[in-house]
Amino acid sequence: MRPILSDAALDTLFRQARSYNRWRDEPVSDVTIEALYELLKWGPTSANCQPGRFLFLKSRQAKERLRPHLMEGNVEKAMTAPVVTIIAYDTRFYERLAELFPHKPEARDWFAKDPRVAEETAFRNSTLQGAYLIMAARALGLDCGPMSGFDNAGVDREFFPEGDVKSNFLCALGYGSEELLFPRGPRLGFAEACRIL
């Protein structure tokens, strides 16, 4: 096995990367946020459906709108982060498939005719896109604090009142502080989590 990336790059993306709870007082520029999206958008999704929608909360006012919907343990992490991203998904993603998957004109109907399949596809693929966001952020020198401790319905009412977009999870972005950095948790070994058939 010969990795394409250096050990230092693999450390940045995986082995030494941490989930942060506190942040240095250092802003994240709009240019960096746009560069982040320009990387993550290339990650694969089913039928190139790209259901992920990303709302980057930078202003104090935007983050205050989020505050009432956070579990208590996530309030300080979110409120002090330079950016909090709402990773969401468009439930009507299939309306863009003629543009995004043009070689299969029938692709829209795969999802439009079956709401259960559409919901599963949108949720699964927006989750993948959220993971791509984390990897892209790390590649650009940002640290991440992903969160699922929040009221999805409340966030959806506040930020997506039209009803077609639904929140999946949150991810704080910035430059992490070592303050309140917990010891790294263990990981399952190959034999505990994997099988080769």
FENFEN-V992548 format. One line per field, one symbol per residue. phi: phi as a letter, one per 20 degrees, with the letter a starting at -180 (. if undefined). psi: psi as a letter, one per 40 degrees, with the letter a starting at -180 (. if undefined). Layout:
BEGIN
phi = ???
psi = ???
END
This chain:
BEGIN
phi = .cffefgfffffecfdfceedccfebfdfffffffgffeffeffcgllflffccdeedfgffffffgfdefgfdffgffefgbceeecbefdgffeffeecffcgeggfgdfecgffffffffffffgffffgffffffenedccfbcebegffffffdcffnedcfdbdbfcrdfdfflefgfffcffgfedccdd
psi = hhidiidddddddcdeiihieiiighihidddddddddddeeiiihffdfehhhhhhdiddddddddeeiideedddddeidhhhhhiihefdeeeddddfdegdeddddddegdddddddddddddddddddddddddeeiiigiiegihddddddddfedeehiiciihiiahiiehfhiihiiiiidddeiih.
END
